[in-house]
Amino acid sequence: VNPVTGEPAILTVGRALPKGICGSGLIAAVASLFMTGIMDERGRFNVDHPSDRVRDGEDGPEYVLVWAEDADGDRDIALTEPDVDNLLRAKGAMYAAYMTLLEGVGLSIHDLERVILAGGFGQSINLERAQIIGLMPELPLDRFTFVGNGSLLGARLACMSNPMRAEVGEIVEKMTNFELSVAPKYMDNYTSSMFLPHTEGDRLFPEVSRRLKEARKAIKEM
């Protein structure tokens, strides 16, 4: 998103006309709007921005990603504040789960040597943008590994290798249930995660915070 004009650069699957906003597109849009100052840390739009893409909609302030004449449909494709609220709740729940599980075993985010992302979501997510909104922890990108469909991969390995199958049994025996809903710190972590990227951004997301300050400063000087 251009920080001055507010105009977005849109890229669709197969270069087709856009029909809506996919999950990775939602993350990218919110990250870009946040970095350019069109959205604040609470997920609220800057209604004073000069771009005509920021407007009042049926559900309050919204940002038009694609005008109707450029879309595969008869209406504008807009990102609303309720859309952003839903994303914040989802990412807040995920980040709070990471933090609570780690705290439960006496570790911190920075103790993680590797983060494995599985599933279709993991294959298409942009790590840098996911860190900007606080969905993924701020760790070096080379610590993240994409494995695609992890359950099928694991089943295939277990079927093809006796040692792997034995290891699966050992892992199952070591597993325990951790009930997040009754964990004392979960709600505190969840509440703290309901901001972009986090209420403790300077501590948990220092690089994102630094880039945000530089971006905002550059915008003021334009």
C-alpha positions as CSV (number, residue, x, y, z in Angstrom):
1,V,0.0,0.0,0.0
2,N,1.4,3.4,-1.0
3,P,1.9,5.4,2.2
4,V,1.0,8.7,0.6
5,T,-1.8,7.9,-1.9
6,G,-3.1,4.9,-0.1
7,E,-3.3,2.9,-3.3
8,P,-2.8,-0.8,-3.0
9,A,-0.9,-3.2,-5.3
10,I,-3.1,-6.2,-5.9
11,L,-1.9,-9.6,-7.0
12,T,-4.3,-12.5,-7.4
13,V,-4.0,-16.2,-7.9
14,G,-3.6,-16.9,-11.6
15,R,-3.7,-13.1,-12.3
16,A,-7.5,-13.4,-12.4
17,L,-9.9,-10.6,-11.4
18,P,-10.2,-10.5,-7.6
19,K,-13.3,-12.1,-6.0
20,G,-12.5,-11.6,-2.3
21,I,-9.8,-11.7,0.3
22,C,-8.0,-14.9,1.2
23,G,-6.3,-15.6,4.5
24,S,-2.8,-14.7,3.4
25,G,-4.2,-11.7,1.6
26,L,-5.9,-10.5,4.8
27,I,-2.6,-10.7,6.6
28,A,-0.8,-8.9,3.9
29,A,-3.4,-6.1,3.7
30,V,-3.5,-5.5,7.5
31,A,0.3,-5.5,7.7
32,S,0.6,-3.0,4.9
33,L,-2.1,-0.7,6.2
34,F,-0.6,-0.8,9.7
35,M,3.0,0.0,8.4
36,T,1.7,2.9,6.3
37,G,-0.3,4.5,9.2
38,I,-3.7,3.9,7.5
39,M,-4.5,1.6,10.4
40,D,-3.5,2.0,14.1
41,E,-2.4,-0.7,16.6
42,R,-6.0,-1.3,17.6
43,G,-7.0,-2.2,14.0
44,R,-8.9,1.1,13.5
45,F,-8.7,3.0,10.3
46,N,-7.3,6.5,10.1
47,V,-10.4,8.2,8.8
48,D,-8.5,11.4,8.2
49,H,-6.3,9.8,5.5
50,P,-6.8,11.7,2.2
51,S,-7.3,8.5,0.2
52,D,-10.9,7.9,-1.0
53,R,-10.4,4.3,-0.3
54,V,-10.9,5.0,3.4
55,R,-14.6,5.6,3.8
56,D,-17.6,4.9,6.0
57,G,-19.3,1.6,5.2
58,E,-22.3,-0.3,6.5
59,D,-20.2,-1.6,9.4
60,G,-18.2,1.6,10.1
61,P,-14.9,2.7,8.6
62,E,-13.5,0.5,5.9
63,Y,-10.8,0.4,3.3
64,V,-11.6,-0.4,-0.4
65,L,-9.0,-2.9,-1.7
66,V,-10.7,-3.3,-5.1
67,W,-13.3,-1.1,-6.8
68,A,-16.3,-3.0,-8.3
69,E,-15.3,-2.2,-11.9
70,D,-11.9,-4.0,-11.3
71,A,-13.4,-7.0,-9.5
72,D,-15.1,-10.2,-10.5
73,G,-18.4,-9.1,-9.1
74,D,-20.8,-6.2,-8.8
75,R,-19.5,-4.7,-5.6
76,D,-16.4,-3.2,-4.1
77,I,-14.1,-5.5,-2.2
78,A,-13.5,-3.8,1.1
79,L,-11.7,-4.6,4.4
80,T,-13.9,-3.6,7.4
81,E,-13.0,-3.0,11.0
82,P,-15.1,-6.1,12.0
83,D,-12.9,-8.1,9.6
84,V,-9.8,-6.8,11.3
85,D,-11.3,-7.5,14.7
86,N,-11.8,-11.1,13.7
87,L,-8.2,-11.4,12.6
88,L,-7.0,-9.8,15.8
89,R,-9.0,-12.3,17.9
90,A,-7.7,-15.3,15.9
91,K,-4.0,-14.1,15.9
92,G,-4.4,-13.2,19.6
93,A,-5.6,-16.7,20.5
94,M,-2.7,-18.2,18.6
95,Y,0.0,-16.0,20.0
96,A,-1.4,-16.4,23.5
97,A,-1.3,-20.2,23.1
98,Y,2.4,-20.0,22.1
99,M,3.3,-17.9,25.1
100,T,1.2,-19.9,27.6
101,L,2.6,-23.2,26.4
102,L,6.2,-22.0,26.5
103,E,5.7,-20.4,30.0
104,G,4.2,-23.7,31.2
105,V,7.6,-25.4,30.5
106,G,9.8,-22.5,31.6
107,L,10.8,-21.3,28.1
108,S,10.4,-18.1,26.2
109,I,9.8,-17.4,22.5
110,H,13.5,-16.8,21.9
111,D,14.4,-20.2,23.3
112,L,12.8,-21.8,20.2
113,E,15.4,-23.3,17.8
114,R,12.9,-24.2,15.1
115,V,9.2,-23.4,14.3
116,I,7.5,-25.9,12.0
117,L,4.5,-24.7,9.9
118,A,2.1,-27.2,8.5
119,G,-0.9,-27.2,6.3
120,G,-2.0,-25.1,3.3
121,F,-2.0,-22.0,5.5
122,G,1.6,-22.6,6.4
123,Q,2.6,-22.9,2.7
124,S,1.2,-19.6,1.6
125,I,1.8,-17.3,4.6
126,N,4.3,-14.5,4.3
127,L,6.4,-14.7,7.4
128,E,7.5,-11.1,7.5
129,R,4.0,-9.8,7.3
130,A,2.8,-12.4,9.8
131,Q,5.4,-11.0,12.2
132,I,4.3,-7.4,11.6
133,I,0.8,-8.2,12.8
134,G,2.0,-10.4,15.7
135,L,0.7,-13.7,14.3
136,M,4.2,-15.3,14.2
137,P,6.9,-14.7,16.9
138,E,9.7,-12.4,15.9
139,L,12.5,-14.9,15.2
140,P,15.0,-15.1,12.4
141,L,13.2,-16.3,9.3
142,D,15.6,-19.2,8.9
143,R,14.2,-20.8,12.0
144,F,10.9,-21.4,10.3
145,T,10.3,-24.6,8.3
146,F,7.4,-25.3,6.0
147,V,6.3,-29.0,5.8
148,G,3.0,-28.8,3.8
149,N,0.5,-31.4,4.9
150,G,2.3,-32.6,8.1
151,S,-0.2,-35.3,9.1
152,L,0.0,-37.1,5.7
153,L,3.8,-36.7,5.7
154,G,4.0,-38.2,9.1
155,A,1.7,-41.1,8.2
156,R,3.7,-41.8,5.1
157,L,7.0,-41.8,7.0
158,A,5.5,-44.1,9.7
159,C,4.3,-46.5,7.0
160,M,7.6,-46.7,5.2
161,S,10.0,-46.9,8.2
162,N,10.0,-49.2,11.2
163,P,12.3,-46.9,13.3
164,M,9.9,-44.0,12.4
165,R,6.9,-46.0,13.5
166,A,8.6,-46.9,16.8
167,E,9.5,-43.2,17.3
168,V,5.8,-42.3,16.8
169,G,4.9,-44.6,19.6
170,E,7.5,-43.1,21.9
171,I,6.2,-39.6,21.2
172,V,2.6,-40.6,21.9
173,E,3.7,-42.0,25.3
174,K,5.3,-38.6,26.2
175,M,2.3,-36.5,25.2
176,T,0.2,-34.7,27.8
177,N,-2.9,-32.6,27.8
178,F,-2.5,-28.9,28.5
179,E,-5.8,-27.1,28.9
180,L,-5.4,-23.5,27.8
181,S,-8.8,-22.4,28.9
182,V,-7.9,-23.0,32.6
183,A,-4.3,-21.8,32.4
184,P,-3.9,-18.7,34.6
185,K,-1.8,-16.8,32.2
186,Y,-3.7,-17.5,29.0
187,M,-6.3,-14.7,29.3
188,D,-3.5,-12.2,30.2
189,N,-1.5,-13.3,27.1
190,Y,-4.6,-13.1,25.0
191,T,-5.5,-9.6,26.0
192,S,-2.0,-8.4,25.4
193,S,-2.0,-9.9,21.9
194,M,-5.1,-8.0,20.8
195,F,-3.0,-5.2,19.4
196,L,-0.7,-4.8,16.3
197,P,1.7,-6.4,16.8
198,H,1.4,-6.6,20.7
199,T,1.1,-4.4,23.7
200,E,4.7,-5.2,24.5
201,G,5.9,-4.6,21.0
202,D,9.2,-3.0,21.9
203,R,10.1,-6.1,23.9
204,L,8.6,-9.0,21.9
205,F,8.8,-7.4,18.4
206,P,11.7,-5.0,18.6
207,E,12.5,-5.2,14.8
208,V,8.9,-4.6,13.8
209,S,8.7,-1.7,16.3
210,R,11.9,-0.2,14.8
211,R,10.7,-0.5,11.2
212,L,7.3,0.9,12.2
213,K,9.0,4.0,13.7
214,E,11.2,4.5,10.7
215,A,8.3,4.1,8.3
216,R,6.1,6.6,10.1
217,K,9.0,9.1,10.3
218,A,9.6,8.7,6.5
219,I,5.9,9.2,5.8
220,K,5.9,12.5,7.8
221,E,8.9,13.7,5.8
222,M,7.2,13.0,2.4
